[in-house]
Structures are given as C-alpha cells and as structure tokens.
Amino acid sequence: MPIYFDGRVVGWAAQFGHMTDVGGKCPGLCTDATQIFEEGVLVPPTKLYSLGEPTHEVLELILNNVRMKSGTAPH
C-alpha cells in the first residue's frame, strides 16, 4: 500500500510472511524437503491492492489452492 506524507506518496509498505504447515509434505517446519514444492503453497510477490481496492481474484486464487484437513478449500 502506498505511504502518504503531506498528500504525496513517499514510500510503499509490504509484508513478507513465512508460514509453516500450509500444504507442505509434513506438519510444521519440514527440514528434510529436497524440492521447493515440498515446502507448501508458493505465493510469489503479489499485489493485494490496486488503487486502494483489494484484488479479490488474488485471494480466490490462493484459497482455491489450499486444502483443509477435510480436503476442501477453506471458503
């Protein structure tokens, strides 16, 4: 999201998160993974907001690629 000061954009805010147990090959931190695909859901740097509005398509894309214990998407 843009950061404003005196009505001007002076910077951008972003968040990076490393979450464990989100579709990985084992619960929690998996220290014996040999491929990146064993780490769980891979989400590249992604624009979550555009012109102050959330990009719902991005959220849908992520939610449709996450399985819950029941085997269904969480929504």
N, C-alpha and C positions, 0 to 999 in steps of 0.2 A: 504494500500500500504506500502511496506517496506520503511524505512527511512535509508539512507546510510550516513556514515561518513568515509572518508578515504577508500572507497571501501568495507566497512563492514556494514552489517545490524545492526543497533544499536537500532531499535525500529520499531513499526508499527503504522500507522495512521488509524483512523476510524472516522466515523461520525455517530452521533445519531440525528435523527430528529423526532419531534412530530408534525405532520401536522393535522390540523383540516379540516373537511369537505371533506374527501376523502372516500366517500361511507358510512358515518355514518348515523344514523337514523334521524339526523336533521342537518341543515347547521351550521357551526361554532362549537364552543365548546358545547358539549351536556352534561349538568351537571346532567341529570336525568337518564342516562343509568344505567341499572341494570345488564347487561351482557356484557362481553368483545366484543361480536360480534356486539353490537350496536355502538361500537366506530369507525367502518370503517375498512379499509383494514389493516390486520395484517401482517407485514413483520418481521420475526424473524431475528436475526443477520445473515447476508448473505454475502458471499464472492462475491464481484462485479468484482474483477480482479484475474486472475490466471497467474502467470509468466509474469506479465506486460500487459496481454491482457484482455480486458473486456469479461465477461461471458454473451454473448448475450442471452442465454437461460433464465437467471435470469430476465433480463429486459423484455423479451417476456412474461414470467410467470406473472410478476406484471402487465404489460399492459393489458394482457388478463383477468385480474380480476378486472379491474377498469372500471366503467361505466361513460360515459359523460352524460350531460343532454339529449342528443339525444338518449341515450340508447345503444350507440355503444362504442367500445373500442377506445381510443384516437389515434390510429395509422392507 
